[in-house]
Amino acid sequence: MTMKATNITIKVDAKLAREARVLAARRGTSLSRLVAEQLAMLVGGDQAYGAAKRRALRRLTHGYDLGWERPTTRDELHEREVLR
């Protein structure tokens, strides 16, 4: 599936632009492709973080059954032999 491309214009420091062109050339790609790939990684990472956050919050609201049962007496609560 081919996605429609959109042109964007950005302003960067001249020295940064020159170094970015050299980097793109060393990688055998265009500056445009290099920037597009980095933006895709940035957006993808942000989306993955958002999805993970939503999953974690759902788990927190649902909770987990840890198999704990409330002690019936105060003495049972403070029984230390179980912990040894």
Residue frames relative to the residue before (quaternion, step in Angstrom):
aa qw qx qy qz dx dy dz
M 1.0000 0.0000 0.0000 0.0000 0.00 0.00 0.00
T 0.2632 -0.7682 0.5688 0.1307 3.57 -0.80 1.04
M 0.2459 -0.7660 0.5782 0.1356 3.52 -0.87 1.00
K 0.4983 -0.6468 0.4903 0.3050 3.54 -1.11 0.68
A 0.3005 -0.7616 0.5530 0.1543 3.57 -0.86 1.01
T 0.1637 -0.7636 0.6190 0.0839 3.52 -1.20 0.67
N 0.3872 -0.7088 0.5399 0.2372 3.54 -0.94 0.86
I 0.0498 -0.7655 0.6400 0.0444 3.54 -1.14 0.72
T 0.2622 -0.7448 0.5917 0.1628 3.55 -1.20 0.50
I 0.0047 -0.7878 0.6157 -0.0144 3.54 -0.91 0.95
K 0.2721 -0.7309 0.5982 0.1841 3.54 -1.24 0.47
V 0.0449 0.7765 -0.6251 0.0658 3.52 -0.86 1.05
D 0.6651 -0.4830 0.3928 0.4123 3.51 -1.32 0.34
A 0.5799 -0.6206 0.4015 0.3426 3.61 -0.98 0.84
K 0.6498 0.5104 -0.3236 0.4611 3.59 0.96 -0.81
L 0.6389 0.5163 -0.3214 0.4711 3.59 1.00 -0.81
A 0.6429 0.5245 -0.3217 0.4561 3.60 0.94 -0.85
R 0.6505 0.5144 -0.3108 0.4644 3.58 0.95 -0.89
E 0.6772 0.4833 -0.2896 0.4732 3.60 0.89 -0.93
A 0.6329 0.5292 -0.3276 0.4606 3.59 1.05 -0.75
R 0.6346 0.5191 -0.3295 0.4682 3.60 1.02 -0.76
V 0.6373 0.5156 -0.3186 0.4759 3.58 1.02 -0.83
L 0.6482 0.5183 -0.3129 0.4619 3.58 0.95 -0.90
A 0.6526 0.5090 -0.3110 0.4672 3.58 0.92 -0.90
A 0.6537 0.5120 -0.3125 0.4613 3.58 0.95 -0.86
R 0.6447 0.5159 -0.3221 0.4632 3.60 0.98 -0.83
R 0.7060 0.4331 -0.2532 0.4999 3.59 1.09 -0.67
G 0.4696 -0.7122 0.4184 0.3118 3.56 1.28 0.03
T 0.6185 0.5098 -0.3505 0.4844 3.57 1.06 0.71
S 0.5548 -0.5850 0.4572 0.3755 3.55 -1.27 0.07
L 0.6301 -0.5190 0.4124 0.4044 3.54 -1.25 0.35
S 0.6212 0.5510 -0.3318 0.4477 3.55 1.04 -0.80
R 0.6716 0.4853 -0.2895 0.4791 3.60 0.90 -0.93
L 0.6304 0.5430 -0.3276 0.4477 3.58 0.99 -0.86
V 0.6824 0.4692 -0.2819 0.4845 3.59 0.87 -0.96
A 0.6419 0.5282 -0.3274 0.4492 3.61 0.95 -0.84
E 0.6610 0.5031 -0.3084 0.4634 3.60 0.94 -0.85
Q 0.6615 0.5000 -0.3070 0.4671 3.57 0.97 -0.83
L 0.6369 0.5110 -0.3243 0.4775 3.60 1.03 -0.76
A 0.6378 0.5247 -0.3235 0.4618 3.58 1.01 -0.81
M 0.6489 0.5033 -0.3137 0.4767 3.59 0.99 -0.79
L 0.6513 0.5231 -0.3084 0.4551 3.58 0.97 -0.86
V 0.6858 0.4653 -0.2762 0.4867 3.57 0.87 -0.96
G 0.6471 0.5229 -0.3208 0.4527 3.60 0.94 -0.84
G 0.6475 0.5132 -0.3113 0.4695 3.58 0.99 -0.82
D 0.6524 0.5104 -0.3081 0.4680 3.56 1.00 -0.84
Q 0.6549 0.5009 -0.3094 0.4738 3.58 1.00 -0.80
A 0.6409 0.5149 -0.3239 0.4682 3.59 1.01 -0.80
Y 0.6335 0.5224 -0.3281 0.4669 3.58 1.01 -0.80
G 0.6559 0.5174 -0.3104 0.4536 3.58 0.92 -0.89
A 0.6559 0.5040 -0.3068 0.4709 3.58 0.97 -0.86
A 0.6556 0.5028 -0.3123 0.4690 3.60 0.96 -0.85
K 0.6351 0.5282 -0.3260 0.4597 3.58 1.01 -0.79
R 0.6575 0.5055 -0.3113 0.4640 3.58 0.94 -0.87
R 0.6403 0.5160 -0.3242 0.4676 3.61 1.01 -0.81
A 0.6646 0.5068 -0.3054 0.4562 3.58 0.91 -0.91
L 0.6644 0.4944 -0.3114 0.4661 3.59 0.93 -0.81
R 0.6162 0.5284 -0.3441 0.4718 3.60 1.06 -0.69
R 0.6541 0.5085 -0.3117 0.4652 3.57 0.98 -0.85
L 0.6446 0.5249 -0.3248 0.4510 3.59 1.00 -0.78
T 0.6803 0.4731 -0.3039 0.4701 3.59 0.94 -0.79
H 0.6526 0.4959 -0.3106 0.4813 3.59 1.11 -0.64
G 0.2569 -0.7872 0.5149 0.2216 3.57 0.93 -0.90
Y 0.3409 -0.7209 0.5686 0.2021 3.53 -1.36 0.13
D 0.3647 -0.6854 0.5794 0.2481 3.55 -1.13 0.66
L 0.1388 -0.8241 0.5476 0.0418 3.56 -0.40 1.25
G 0.5367 -0.6632 0.3849 0.3520 3.56 1.29 0.16
W 0.4352 0.7023 -0.4576 0.3286 3.61 1.23 0.26
E 0.1173 -0.7727 0.6202 0.0670 3.53 -1.01 0.84
R 0.5179 -0.6566 0.4596 0.2992 3.55 -0.94 0.92
P 0.4647 -0.6685 0.5007 0.2939 3.63 -0.85 0.94
T 0.4584 -0.7061 0.4684 0.2681 3.57 -1.01 0.76
T 0.7946 0.1714 -0.0996 0.5738 3.61 1.09 -0.58
R 0.6392 -0.5142 0.4078 0.4009 3.53 -1.32 0.35
D 0.6360 0.5378 -0.3288 0.4451 3.59 0.98 -0.84
E 0.6463 0.5103 -0.3141 0.4726 3.58 0.98 -0.80
L 0.6165 0.5558 -0.3347 0.4461 3.58 1.07 -0.77
H 0.7700 0.3612 -0.1782 0.4948 3.58 0.96 -0.89
E 0.3726 0.7240 -0.4910 0.3096 3.57 1.24 0.28
R 0.2139 -0.8176 0.5279 0.0839 3.58 -0.58 1.17
E 0.5181 0.6590 -0.4215 0.3459 3.61 1.11 -0.37
V 0.6058 0.5677 -0.3488 0.4349 3.56 1.12 -0.67
L 0.6933 0.4961 -0.2769 0.4433 3.59 1.05 -0.68
R 0.6477 0.5460 -0.3225 0.4223 3.60 1.18 -0.31
